[in-house]
Amino acid sequence: KLDGIRASLGKAFRPPTIYELYRTTKIVTKTYVSNPELSPETTQSWEIGIDQHVGKIALCATYFESRIDDLIYSKKGTGSFYVKENAVCGKIAGFEVEGKVKIVTGLDAFANYTLQDTEITSNPADPNTVGKDFQFVPEKMSNLGLSFHKNALDASCIWHWVKKMYAESDNSDVVKNVYKSYDTVNIVDVKMGYAFKENIRLSLAVDNLFDKEYYQCYKAPGRTISVEVRCKY
């Protein structure tokens, strides 16, 4: 017997940003030209999901689909100029699964996984992009972690994984580990905090614990250590 079934249906829109409307930007050798005539992007979406408890394990799964119209796209013009246009229609379909289990009192393990299949279905401005993945949308993502909380102490350790994304609309940027590439993210973050008093808390965080090297356009930061003291009064 399922604990619960949920479903939703909706419509949404995204208005063009100030940059897309009015600011022309040059990045290295490419010039992205703004367009004050842009219209909002529109989306129609639906999803259905289930929730279930099996002993100490809480599980949930969701399937979703979206249809997008008037997606804002940078159309290649003369030379190295790209002009913003409402030229693209596309679709997204995928699912999410998530689980959480209480190992012992104060210690939980959790995991989630997302698969999202994107596709440009129409683009009169550049037919070569039809059938390609969306820009800057990863196909797969996953997290796996442990969290601990007891009295004034809490800690967490989380593994993040995000599959390589495309920055070019024709998905031609397949080179990895170079400037302007969007590489696979595969890092571990840890954090520990302690509340000395009700209003004083000390935290230590280490992002990218194993100092992995990767690019998200620019080279991503390596191992980063931060200390935080928070006082409430």
Order of alpha helices (4+ residues) and beta strands (2+ residues): beta-alpha-beta-beta-beta-beta-beta-beta-beta-beta-beta-beta-beta
